[in-house]
Amino acid sequence: MKLKVLQALTLAIVLASCGKKDNTIPADTIDITENFQPNTIQLGHYVVKESSVAEIEKLVGEQSNDTLYVTNFFATWCGPCMREIPHFKQYKEMMKGQPVKFQFVSLDPKEDWATEVSDFAVKNQLEKDIFLVDGRNITPEFYSKNFDQWDGSGIPFTLFRKGNQKSEYFGMMTENELKSQINALMK
């Protein structure tokens, strides 16, 4: 009898303690449940929203300022894409404080955003610079409307745009090619 009372008391204590929750969020994290929306993914400490095709069109469109926008389309499964990323990171760091903005559009499958893309973004400290787009929503018209050379048939692809000037590069860029493209539009 004492054993059954002891078991019942233990079970009651365990169940009561299960209801207690410590809802404090550590200082070095962001509470994503508060602002979580469908079609968002956490990349490191940043919550990134899935970009629509229309939003990507604005991203690559003409800008009315003197900033050079370097927009790289990549995927984490693309070997040449991954080999050129260190050059972009190097120039992004070298050009801090100058009117240059590096942007990376992930064409990875949506199911890889929370794993491969997130790991890549954190490892390369590019969380704030990545845009996620579901490639299944991109039509051939998107390419013909926004690019002179690229039809979406392969990656990597990089668009350099400053105001109404633009330059396109299809394929993996070497450090010298990236430098040349940037210098040509920074004049």
Backbone as a printed PyTorch tensor [residue, N CA C, xyz], in Angstrom:
tensor([[[  0.8150,  -1.1800,   0.0000],
         [  0.0000,   0.0000,   0.0000],
         [  0.8720,   1.2620,   0.0000]],

        [[  1.8910,   1.2760,   0.8660],
         [  2.7910,   2.4210,   0.9180],
         [  3.4860,   2.6230,  -0.4230]],

        [[  3.8180,   1.5330,  -1.0820],
         [  4.4870,   1.6020,  -2.3820],
         [  3.5840,   2.2720,  -3.4100]],

        [[  2.2880,   1.9270,  -3.4120],
         [  1.3480,   2.5280,  -4.3640],
         [  1.1670,   4.0140,  -4.0810]],

        [[  1.1200,   4.4080,  -2.8100],
         [  0.9930,   5.8210,  -2.4520],
         [  2.2410,   6.5730,  -2.8920]],

        [[  3.4110,   5.9850,  -2.6700],
         [  4.6740,   6.6000,  -3.0640],
         [  4.7470,   6.7510,  -4.5870]],

        [[  4.3170,   5.7330,  -5.3390],
         [  4.3080,   5.7870,  -6.7960],
         [  3.3470,   6.8670,  -7.2840]],

        [[  2.1620,   6.9480,  -6.6700],
         [  1.1740,   7.9480,  -7.0680],
         [  1.6920,   9.3530,  -6.7850]],

        [[  2.3420,   9.5370,  -5.6510],
         [  2.9010,  10.8370,  -5.2960],
         [  4.0250,  11.2170,  -6.2640]],

        [[  4.8900,  10.2820,  -6.6000],
         [  5.9810,  10.5200,  -7.5420],
         [  5.4220,  10.9020,  -8.9040]],

        [[  4.4040,  10.1710,  -9.3700],
         [  3.7790,  10.4550, -10.6620],
         [  3.1530,  11.8500, -10.6580]],

        [[  2.5150,  12.2270,  -9.5660],
         [  1.8960,  13.5500,  -9.4620],
         [  2.9470,  14.6560,  -9.5360]],

        [[  4.0820,  14.4480,  -8.8820],
         [  5.1670,  15.4420,  -8.9020],
         [  5.7440,  15.5670, -10.2990]],

        [[  5.9650,  14.4400, -10.9690],
         [  6.5120,  14.4480, -12.3320],
         [  5.5630,  15.1670, -13.2730]],

        [[  4.2730,  14.8450, -13.2000],
         [  3.2980,  15.4880, -14.0780],
         [  3.1960,  16.9850, -13.8070]],

        [[  3.2540,  17.3740, -12.5580],
         [  3.1740,  18.7940, -12.2130],
         [  4.3860,  19.5500, -12.7350]],

        [[  5.5460,  18.9370, -12.6650],
         [  6.7550,  19.6190, -13.1310],
         [  6.7970,  19.7090, -14.6480]],

        [[  6.1070,  18.8170, -15.3580],
         [  6.0700,  18.8740, -16.8180],
         [  5.3510,  20.1220, -17.3040]],

        [[  4.4270,  20.6320, -16.5280],
         [  3.6790,  21.8150, -16.9240],
         [  4.4660,  23.0980, -16.7690]],

        [[  5.5510,  23.0840, -16.0320],
         [  6.3590,  24.2830, -15.8170],
         [  7.3220,  24.4330, -16.9820]],

        [[  7.3450,  25.6080, -17.5490],
         [  8.1900,  25.8660, -18.6970],
         [  9.0130,  27.1140, -18.4550]],

        [[ 10.2800,  27.0560, -18.7620],
         [ 11.1100,  28.2410, -18.6920],
         [ 11.0730,  28.8810, -20.0770]],

        [[ 10.3490,  29.9720, -20.2200],
         [ 10.1540,  30.6050, -21.5150],
         [ 11.1930,  31.6760, -21.8290]],

        [[ 12.2460,  31.7700, -21.0520],
         [ 13.2390,  32.7890, -21.3300],
         [ 14.0730,  32.3600, -22.5330]],

        [[ 14.4000,  33.3300, -23.3500],
         [ 15.1970,  33.1050, -24.5440],
         [ 16.6170,  33.5720, -24.2340]],

        [[ 17.6240,  32.7340, -24.4940],
         [ 18.9990,  33.1730, -24.2460],
         [ 19.2910,  34.4740, -25.0010]],

        [[ 20.1390,  35.3060, -24.4440],
         [ 20.4310,  36.6280, -25.0000],
         [ 21.0250,  36.5680, -26.4030]],

        [[ 21.7210,  35.4890, -26.7460],
         [ 22.3820,  35.4260, -28.0500],
         [ 21.5280,  34.7480, -29.1180]],

        [[ 20.2340,  34.6170, -28.8860],
         [ 19.3410,  34.0270, -29.8880],
         [ 18.1570,  34.9480, -30.1220]],

        [[ 17.4550,  34.6810, -31.2110],
         [ 16.2670,  35.4390, -31.5730],
         [ 15.0730,  34.5220, -31.4180]],

        [[ 14.0130,  35.0080, -30.7900],
         [ 12.7900,  34.2270, -30.6280],
         [ 12.0600,  34.2150, -31.9620]],

        [[ 12.1810,  33.1160, -32.7080],
         [ 11.5500,  33.0660, -34.0260],
         [ 10.0850,  32.6920, -33.9370]],

        [[  9.6290,  32.1900, -32.8130],
         [  8.2150,  31.8300, -32.7060],
         [  7.3460,  33.0770, -32.6930]],

        [[  7.8790,  34.1720, -32.1720],
         [  7.1230,  35.4130, -32.0860],
         [  6.8360,  35.9860, -33.4670]],

        [[  7.8150,  35.9450, -34.3560],
         [  7.6750,  36.5450, -35.6740],
         [  7.6370,  35.5110, -36.7930]],

        [[  7.5200,  34.2460, -36.4490],
         [  7.5970,  33.2100, -37.4690],
         [  6.4250,  33.2930, -38.4240]],

        [[  6.7350,  33.2480, -39.6850],
         [  5.7170,  33.2450, -40.7300],
         [  6.0000,  32.0560, -41.6260]],

        [[  4.9650,  31.5570, -42.2870],
         [  5.2190,  30.4880, -43.2510],
         [  6.2250,  30.9780, -44.2900]],

        [[  6.9680,  30.0720, -44.8700],
         [  7.9530,  30.3830, -45.9040],
         [  9.1050,  31.2360, -45.3870]],

        [[  9.4770,  31.0350, -44.1280],
         [ 10.6750,  31.6590, -43.5940],
         [ 11.5950,  30.5550, -43.1080]],

        [[ 12.8540,  30.8760, -43.0140],
         [ 13.8360,  29.9050, -42.5430],
         [ 14.8530,  30.6630, -41.6980]],

        [[ 15.3520,  30.0230, -40.6830],
         [ 16.3700,  30.6420, -39.8490],
         [ 17.7360,  30.2940, -40.4090]],

        [[ 18.5020,  31.3460, -40.7430],
         [ 19.8820,  31.1960, -41.1860],
         [ 20.7490,  31.7870, -40.0810]],

        [[ 21.2960,  30.9260, -39.2550],
         [ 22.0680,  31.4010, -38.1090],
         [ 21.1560,  32.1650, -37.1780]],

        [[ 21.4980,  33.4170, -36.8980],
         [ 20.6880,  34.2560, -36.0120],
         [ 19.6620,  35.0830, -36.7780]],

        [[ 19.5340,  34.8880, -38.0840],
         [ 18.6430,  35.6960, -38.9030],
         [ 17.5000,  34.8470, -39.4480]],

        [[ 16.3250,  35.4340, -39.4680],
         [ 15.1750,  34.7840, -40.0850],
         [ 15.0280,  35.3840, -41.4710]],

        [[ 15.0800,  34.5250, -42.4830],
         [ 15.0220,  34.9730, -43.8660],
         [ 13.7090,  34.5120, -44.4770]],

        [[ 13.0300,  35.4380, -45.1380],
         [ 11.7590,  35.1510, -45.7780],
         [ 12.0200,  34.6570, -47.1960]],

        [[ 11.2110,  33.7190, -47.6270],
         [ 11.2870,  33.2840, -49.0190],
         [ 10.9540,  34.4740, -49.9070]],

        [[ 11.7790,  34.7080, -50.9190],
         [ 11.5400,  35.8040, -51.8530],
         [ 10.6830,  35.3080, -53.0050]],

        [[  9.7550,  36.1420, -53.4190],
         [  8.9560,  35.8110, -54.6020],
         [  9.7850,  36.1300, -55.8430]],

        [[  9.3540,  35.6380, -56.9770],
         [ 10.0430,  35.9500, -58.2320],
         [  9.9890,  37.4600, -58.4770]],

        [[  8.8690,  38.0940, -58.1510],
         [  8.7400,  39.5530, -58.3190],
         [  9.7550,  40.2960, -57.4490]],

        [[  9.9950,  39.8000, -56.2370],
         [ 10.9820,  40.4340, -55.3570],
         [ 12.3970,  40.2700, -55.9070]],

        [[ 12.6810,  39.1350, -56.5180],
         [ 14.0020,  38.9280, -57.1270],
         [ 14.1520,  39.8440, -58.3330]],

        [[ 13.0720,  40.0500, -59.0870],
         [ 13.1180,  40.9850, -60.2230],
         [ 13.4860,  42.3840, -59.7520]],

        [[ 12.9260,  42.8190, -58.6240],
         [ 13.2830,  44.1300, -58.0660],
         [ 14.7440,  44.1490, -57.6240]],

        [[ 15.1840,  43.0430, -57.0550],
         [ 16.5580,  42.9330, -56.5710],
         [ 17.5600,  43.1220, -57.7070]],

        [[ 17.2580,  42.5800, -58.8840],
         [ 18.1960,  42.6380, -60.0100],
         [ 17.8960,  43.7930, -60.9680]],

        [[ 16.8290,  44.5350, -60.6990],
         [ 16.4410,  45.6360, -61.5800],
         [ 17.3000,  46.8770, -61.3820]],

        [[ 17.0450,  47.8650, -62.2430],
         [ 17.7620,  49.1360, -62.1420],
         [ 17.5270,  49.7770, -60.7870]],

        [[ 18.5680,  50.3770, -60.2700],
         [ 18.4910,  51.0730, -58.9890],
         [ 18.8010,  52.5480, -59.2380]],

        [[ 18.2000,  53.4090, -58.4540],
         [ 18.3930,  54.8450, -58.6620],
         [ 19.4130,  55.4210, -57.6730]],

        [[ 20.5250,  54.7210, -57.5170],
         [ 21.5920,  55.2310, -56.6470],
         [ 22.9390,  54.8500, -57.2450]],

        [[ 24.0140,  55.2180, -56.5820],
         [ 25.3640,  54.9520, -57.0950],
         [ 25.9720,  53.6710, -56.5460]],

        [[ 25.1670,  52.8130, -55.9620],
         [ 25.6770,  51.5660, -55.3950],
         [ 25.8520,  50.5320, -56.4890]],

        [[ 26.9410,  49.8040, -56.4230],
         [ 27.1550,  48.6550, -57.3000],
         [ 26.5630,  47.4380, -56.6140]],

        [[ 25.6270,  46.7740, -57.2610],
         [ 25.0090,  45.5630, -56.7310],
         [ 25.6170,  44.3660, -57.4440]],

        [[ 26.2090,  43.4760, -56.6710],
         [ 26.7860,  42.2390, -57.1830],
         [ 25.8580,  41.1190, -56.7150]],

        [[ 25.1020,  40.5590, -57.6530],
         [ 24.1040,  39.5500, -57.3030],
         [ 24.5130,  38.2190, -57.9100]],

        [[ 24.8130,  37.2690, -57.0350],
         [ 25.2790,  35.9490, -57.4440],
         [ 24.1660,  34.9230, -57.2490]],

        [[ 23.8530,  34.1940, -58.3080],
         [ 22.8860,  33.0930, -58.2490],
         [ 23.6880,  31.8090, -58.0870]],

        [[ 23.3630,  31.0320, -57.0450],
         [ 24.1650,  29.8680, -56.6910],
         [ 23.2820,  28.7680, -56.1160]],

        [[ 23.8990,  27.6260, -55.8770],
         [ 23.2880,  26.5400, -55.1060],
         [ 24.4040,  25.8380, -54.3490]],

        [[ 24.0800,  25.3110, -53.1860],
         [ 25.1150,  24.6700, -52.3680],
         [ 25.6080,  23.3720, -52.9770]],

        [[ 24.8240,  22.7530, -53.8500],
         [ 25.2370,  21.4950, -54.4920],
         [ 26.0990,  21.7400, -55.7300]],

        [[ 26.2940,  22.9990, -56.0940],
         [ 27.0310,  23.3870, -57.3050],
         [ 28.5050,  23.6070, -56.9580]],

        [[ 29.3550,  22.7000, -57.3970],
         [ 30.7900,  22.7920, -57.1160],
         [ 31.4140,  24.1110, -57.5490]],

        [[ 31.2170,  24.5490, -58.8150],
         [ 31.7920,  25.8310, -59.2330],
         [ 31.2810,  27.0110, -58.4020]],

        [[ 30.0250,  26.9610, -57.9910],
         [ 29.4700,  28.0290, -57.1390],
         [ 30.2420,  28.1130, -55.8310]],

        [[ 30.4620,  26.9710, -55.2260],
         [ 31.1420,  26.9420, -53.9290],
         [ 32.6050,  27.3510, -54.0540]],

        [[ 33.2300,  27.0410, -55.2080],
         [ 34.6380,  27.4170, -55.3930],
         [ 34.8200,  28.9180, -55.5890]],

        [[ 33.8080,  29.6250, -56.0960],
         [ 33.9700,  31.0610, -56.3110],
         [ 33.5600,  31.8950, -55.0970]],

        [[ 32.8190,  31.3190, -54.1720],
         [ 32.3320,  32.0670, -53.0040],
         [ 33.4610,  32.7390, -52.2160]],

        [[ 34.6120,  32.0950, -51.9870],
         [ 35.6780,  32.7920, -51.2400],
         [ 36.0990,  34.1160, -51.8850]],

        [[ 36.0690,  34.2070, -53.2250],
         [ 36.4220,  35.4620, -53.8950],
         [ 35.4030,  36.5520, -53.5630]],

        [[ 34.1200,  36.1840, -53.5720],
         [ 33.0690,  37.1470, -53.2430],
         [ 33.2080,  37.6120, -51.7890]],

        [[ 33.4600,  36.6690, -50.9100],
         [ 33.6340,  37.0240, -49.4940],
         [ 34.8190,  37.9690, -49.3120]],

        [[ 35.9150,  37.6780, -49.9980],
         [ 37.1130,  38.5110, -49.8970],
         [ 36.8170,  39.9380, -50.3610]],

        [[ 36.1440,  40.0680, -51.5140],
         [ 35.8470,  41.4070, -52.0260],
         [ 34.7750,  42.1100, -51.2030]],

        [[ 33.8540,  41.3600, -50.6650],
         [ 32.8420,  41.9470, -49.7820],
         [ 33.5330,  42.5920, -48.5830]],

        [[ 34.5030,  41.9160, -48.0200],
         [ 35.2490,  42.4400, -46.8640],
         [ 36.1380,  43.6240, -47.2710]],

        [[ 36.8340,  43.4830, -48.4040],
         [ 37.7410,  44.5390, -48.8730],
         [ 36.9950,  45.8370, -49.1880]],

        [[ 35.7420,  45.7240, -49.6290],
         [ 35.0060,  46.8870, -50.1080],
         [ 34.0390,  47.4580, -49.0720]],

        [[ 34.1840,  47.0040, -47.8230],
         [ 33.3600,  47.5640, -46.7470],
         [ 33.5030,  49.0730, -46.7310]],

        [[ 32.3880,  49.7610, -46.5620],
         [ 32.4100,  51.2100, -46.5100],
         [ 32.3080,  51.8720, -47.8740]],

        [[ 32.3920,  51.0920, -48.9360],
         [ 32.2470,  51.6190, -50.2840],
         [ 30.8330,  51.2990, -50.7820]],

        [[ 30.3690,  51.9880, -51.8030],
         [ 29.0070,  51.7480, -52.2920],
         [ 28.8940,  50.4660, -53.1360]],

        [[ 29.0870,  49.3340, -52.4690],
         [ 28.9910,  48.0210, -53.1130],
         [ 28.1820,  47.1170, -52.2070]],

        [[ 27.2270,  46.4050, -52.7900],
         [ 26.4050,  45.4810, -52.0060],
         [ 26.4420,  44.1150, -52.6800]],

        [[ 26.8480,  43.1110, -51.9160],
         [ 26.8820,  41.7360, -52.4030],
         [ 25.6100,  41.0230, -51.9620]],

        [[ 24.9590,  40.3450, -52.9190],
         [ 23.7030,  39.6370, -52.6640],
         [ 23.8260,  38.2440, -53.2600]],

        [[ 23.2940,  37.2680, -52.5750],
         [ 23.3910,  35.8810, -53.0230],
         [ 21.9810,  35.2910, -53.0810]],

        [[ 21.5950,  34.8120, -54.2620],
         [ 20.2710,  34.2300, -54.4500],
         [ 20.4360,  32.7160, -54.5290]],

        [[ 19.9050,  32.0280, -53.5240],
         [ 20.0010,  30.5680, -53.4770],
         [ 18.9340,  29.9430, -54.3670]],

        [[ 19.3660,  29.0700, -55.2320],
         [ 18.4590,  28.3110, -56.0890],
         [ 18.3680,  26.8520, -55.6180]],

        [[ 18.7690,  26.6360, -54.3790],
         [ 18.6720,  25.2920, -53.7980],
         [ 17.2050,  24.8970, -53.6730]],

        [[ 16.9370,  23.5710, -53.7100],
         [ 15.5570,  23.1180, -53.4590],
         [ 15.1030,  23.5730, -52.0720]],

        [[ 13.8330,  23.8950, -51.9760],
         [ 13.2610,  24.4120, -50.7280],
         [ 13.5470,  23.4880, -49.5440]],

        [[ 13.5450,  22.1860, -49.7700],
         [ 13.7740,  21.2370, -48.6840],
         [ 15.2120,  21.2920, -48.1450]],

        [[ 16.1210,  21.9700, -48.8590],
         [ 17.5080,  22.1120, -48.4000],
         [ 17.7770,  23.4280, -47.6790]],

        [[ 16.8010,  24.3250, -47.6300],
         [ 17.0290,  25.6400, -47.0220],
         [ 17.4060,  25.5390, -45.5520]],

        [[ 16.7380,  24.6780, -44.8150],
         [ 16.9790,  24.5970, -43.3650],
         [ 18.2530,  23.8250, -43.0300]],

        [[ 18.8020,  23.1170, -43.9890],
         [ 19.9950,  22.3160, -43.7180],
         [ 21.1910,  22.8670, -44.4890]],

        [[ 21.3390,  22.4900, -45.7440],
         [ 22.5230,  22.8730, -46.5150],
         [ 22.6970,  24.3840, -46.6470]],

        [[ 21.6050,  25.0930, -46.9890],
         [ 21.7190,  26.5440, -47.1830],
         [ 22.0100,  27.2300, -45.8490]],

        [[ 21.3290,  26.8250, -44.8050],
         [ 21.5700,  27.4050, -43.4880],
         [ 23.0130,  27.1680, -43.0490]],

        [[ 23.4920,  25.9370, -43.1880],
         [ 24.8750,  25.6220, -42.8070],
         [ 25.8730,  26.4480, -43.6150]],

        [[ 25.6240,  26.5650, -44.9210],
         [ 26.4880,  27.3510, -45.8050],
         [ 26.5090,  28.8210, -45.3730]],

        [[ 25.3280,  29.3740, -45.1150],
         [ 25.2180,  30.7900, -44.7360],
         [ 25.9740,  31.0740, -43.4470]],

        [[ 25.8020,  30.2190, -42.4660],
         [ 26.4670,  30.4150, -41.1760],
         [ 27.9750,  30.2610, -41.3380]],

        [[ 28.4040,  29.2070, -42.0090],
         [ 29.8340,  28.9420, -42.1940],
         [ 30.5310,  30.1030, -42.8980]],

        [[ 29.8410,  30.7170, -43.8620],
         [ 30.4460,  31.7880, -44.6540],
         [ 30.0550,  33.1870, -44.1900]],

        [[ 29.3290,  33.2590, -43.0870],
         [ 28.8790,  34.5320, -42.5190],
         [ 28.1540,  35.3990, -43.5530]],

        [[ 27.2270,  34.7620, -44.2800],
         [ 26.4640,  35.4500, -45.3210],
         [ 24.9660,  35.4620, -45.0240]],

        [[ 24.5940,  35.2010, -43.7780],
         [ 23.1780,  35.0850, -43.4220],
         [ 22.3580,  36.2920, -43.8680]],

        [[ 22.8950,  37.5010, -43.7170],
         [ 22.1570,  38.7260, -44.0360],
         [ 22.1080,  39.0000, -45.5370]],

        [[ 22.8900,  38.2720, -46.3120],
         [ 23.0350,  38.5880, -47.7310],
         [ 22.3720,  37.5680, -48.6580]],

        [[ 21.7060,  36.5650, -48.0780],
         [ 21.1270,  35.4900, -48.8850],
         [ 19.6350,  35.7030, -49.0870]],

        [[ 19.2020,  35.4840, -50.3090],
         [ 17.7970,  35.5130, -50.6750],
         [ 17.4110,  34.1140, -51.1130]],

        [[ 16.2780,  33.6430, -50.6220],
         [ 15.7980,  32.3040, -50.9450],
         [ 14.6690,  32.4190, -51.9520]],

        [[ 14.7640,  31.6730, -53.0430],
         [ 13.6920,  31.6610, -54.0370],
         [ 13.4390,  30.2110, -54.4470]],

        [[ 12.1710,  29.8790, -54.5520],
         [ 11.7950,  28.5390, -55.0000],
         [ 11.9100,  28.5220, -56.5170]],

        [[ 12.9480,  27.8650, -57.0090],
         [ 13.2300,  27.8260, -58.4380],
         [ 12.0950,  27.2740, -59.2890]],

        [[ 11.2110,  26.5050, -58.6710],
         [ 10.0750,  25.9530, -59.4180],
         [  9.1040,  27.0440, -59.8430]],

        [[  9.2010,  28.2200, -59.2140],
         [  8.3140,  29.3340, -59.5670],
         [  8.9060,  30.2600, -60.6270]],

        [[ 10.1350,  30.0100, -61.0230],
         [ 10.7850,  30.8650, -62.0150],
         [ 10.4400,  30.3600, -63.4140]],

        [[  9.9070,  31.2450, -64.2170],
         [  9.5260,  30.9040, -65.5910],
         [ 10.6060,  31.3780, -66.5600]],

        [[ 10.6080,  30.8700, -67.7790],
         [ 11.5820,  31.3530, -68.7760],
         [ 11.4830,  32.8650, -69.0100]],

        [[ 10.2990,  33.4370, -68.8300],
         [ 10.1210,  34.8760, -69.0260],
         [ 10.9390,  35.6880, -68.0180]],

        [[ 11.1140,  35.1500, -66.8140],
         [ 11.9280,  35.8300, -65.8040],
         [ 13.3260,  36.0830, -66.3410]],

        [[ 13.9090,  35.0740, -66.9730],
         [ 15.2780,  35.2000, -67.4780],
         [ 15.3490,  36.1750, -68.6480]],

        [[ 14.4640,  36.0200, -69.6130],
         [ 14.5140,  36.8970, -70.7910],
         [ 14.1930,  38.3460, -70.4380]],

        [[ 13.3850,  38.5600, -69.4330],
         [ 13.0080,  39.9100, -69.0110],
         [ 14.1360,  40.6190, -68.2590]],

        [[ 14.9550,  39.8690, -67.5220],
         [ 15.9350,  40.4700, -66.6150],
         [ 17.3940,  40.3470, -67.0300]],

        [[ 17.6940,  39.4470, -67.9640],
         [ 19.0930,  39.2070, -68.3010],
         [ 19.2930,  39.1450, -69.8160]],

        [[ 20.4580,  39.5820, -70.2560],
         [ 20.7840,  39.5290, -71.6830],
         [ 21.3610,  38.1700, -72.0710]],

        [[ 22.1820,  37.5920, -71.1680],
         [ 22.9000,  36.3590, -71.4910],
         [ 22.3130,  35.1050, -70.8490]],

        [[ 21.7700,  35.2360, -69.6850],
         [ 21.4180,  34.0580, -68.8850],
         [ 19.9880,  33.6190, -69.1370]],

        [[ 19.8410,  32.3300, -69.4470],
         [ 18.5070,  31.7620, -69.6580],
         [ 18.1350,  30.7740, -68.5530]],

        [[ 18.9480,  30.7390, -67.4890],
         [ 18.6720,  29.8480, -66.3700],
         [ 19.1420,  28.4310, -66.5840]],

        [[ 19.8920,  28.2040, -67.6610],
         [ 20.3030,  26.8350, -67.9940],
         [ 21.4370,  26.3110, -67.1240]],

        [[ 22.0740,  27.1590, -66.3700],
         [ 23.1690,  26.7100, -65.5170],
         [ 23.5530,  27.7880, -64.5130]],

        [[ 24.3300,  27.3930, -63.5470],
         [ 24.8690,  28.3000, -62.5390],
         [ 26.3190,  27.9050, -62.2980]],

        [[ 27.1250,  28.7960, -61.7560],
         [ 26.8180,  30.0990, -61.2050],
         [ 26.5980,  31.1550, -62.2860]],

        [[ 25.8790,  32.1890, -61.8690],
         [ 25.6420,  33.3580, -62.7130],
         [ 25.7070,  34.5790, -61.8070]],

        [[ 26.3800,  35.6300, -62.2790],
         [ 26.5070,  36.8430, -61.4810],
         [ 26.1210,  38.0520, -62.3160]],

        [[ 25.2810,  38.8810, -61.7290],
         [ 24.8650,  40.1340, -62.3430],
         [ 25.5080,  41.2770, -61.5740]],

        [[ 26.1390,  42.1910, -62.3030],
         [ 26.7230,  43.4010, -61.7380],
         [ 25.8730,  44.5520, -62.2520]],

        [[ 25.3090,  45.3300, -61.3410],
         [ 24.4560,  46.4500, -61.7690],
         [ 24.7570,  47.6880, -60.9390]],

        [[ 24.9370,  48.7820, -61.6670],
         [ 25.1110,  50.0910, -61.0330],
         [ 24.2530,  51.0620, -61.8340]],

        [[ 23.1350,  51.4950, -61.2420],
         [ 22.2010,  52.3530, -61.9600],
         [ 21.6500,  51.6260, -63.1750]],

        [[ 21.8150,  52.2250, -64.3590],
         [ 21.3260,  51.5660, -65.5760],
         [ 22.4300,  50.7840, -66.2910]],

        [[ 23.6300,  50.7570, -65.7090],
         [ 24.7230,  49.9670, -66.2770],
         [ 24.6710,  48.5490, -65.7210]],

        [[ 24.9770,  47.5910, -66.5520],
         [ 25.0450,  46.2260, -66.0270],
         [ 26.0310,  45.3980, -66.8240]],

        [[ 26.5080,  44.3630, -66.1540],
         [ 27.4010,  43.3950, -66.7550],
         [ 26.9820,  42.0310, -66.2160]],

        [[ 27.0670,  41.0150, -67.0520],
         [ 26.6610,  39.6720, -66.6580],
         [ 27.8300,  38.7130, -66.8290]],

        [[ 27.8950,  37.7550, -65.9350],
         [ 28.9510,  36.7460, -66.0240],
         [ 28.3430,  35.3820, -65.7550]],

        [[ 28.4210,  34.5210, -66.7610],
         [ 27.8880,  33.1650, -66.6610],
         [ 29.0520,  32.2020, -66.4890]],

        [[ 29.0500,  31.4570, -65.3870],
         [ 30.1240,  30.5130, -65.0970],
         [ 30.8730,  30.9240, -63.8420]],

        [[ 31.8320,  30.0860, -63.4770],
         [ 32.6030,  30.3310, -62.2630],
         [ 33.6010,  31.4620, -62.4840]],

        [[ 33.6280,  32.4070, -61.5600],
         [ 34.5320,  33.5450, -61.6590],
         [ 35.8160,  33.2940, -60.8780]],

        [[ 36.9100,  33.6660, -61.4930],
         [ 38.1720,  33.6740, -60.7570],
         [ 38.2560,  34.9920, -59.9900]],

        [[ 39.2150,  35.0870, -59.1210],
         [ 39.4090,  36.3270, -58.3690],
         [ 39.6730,  37.4910, -59.3190]],

        [[ 40.5050,  37.2800, -60.3480],
         [ 40.8280,  38.3430, -61.3010],
         [ 39.6150,  38.7690, -62.1190]],

        [[ 38.7750,  37.8130, -62.4910],
         [ 37.5650,  38.1540, -63.2480],
         [ 36.6040,  38.9800, -62.3970]],

        [[ 36.4590,  38.6110, -61.1370],
         [ 35.5990,  39.3640, -60.2300],
         [ 36.1380,  40.7870, -60.0540]],

        [[ 37.4500,  40.9050, -59.8480],
         [ 38.0880,  42.2130, -59.6830],
         [ 37.8660,  43.0730, -60.9240]],

        [[ 38.0300,  42.4960, -62.0790],
         [ 37.8650,  43.2180, -63.3410],
         [ 36.4340,  43.7240, -63.5150]],

        [[ 35.4550,  42.8660, -63.2060],
         [ 34.0460,  43.2540, -63.3180],
         [ 33.7130,  44.3870, -62.3670]],

        [[ 34.1690,  44.2810, -61.1370],
         [ 33.8960,  45.3120, -60.1260],
         [ 34.5680,  46.6330, -60.5300]],

        [[ 35.8340,  46.5670, -60.9160],
         [ 36.5670,  47.7890, -61.2870],
         [ 35.9420,  48.4930, -62.4780]],

        [[ 35.4450,  47.7330, -63.4430],
         [ 34.8340,  48.3190, -64.6330],
         [ 33.6160,  49.1770, -64.2900]],

        [[ 32.8450,  48.7570, -63.2930],
         [ 31.6350,  49.5040, -62.9470],
         [ 31.8410,  50.5030, -61.8140]],

        [[ 32.9770,  50.4520, -61.1340],
         [ 33.2480,  51.3840, -60.0390],
         [ 33.8770,  52.6840, -60.5510]],

        [[ 34.2120,  52.7490, -61.8250],
         [ 34.8450,  53.9560, -62.3910],
         [ 33.8680,  55.1050, -62.4090]]])
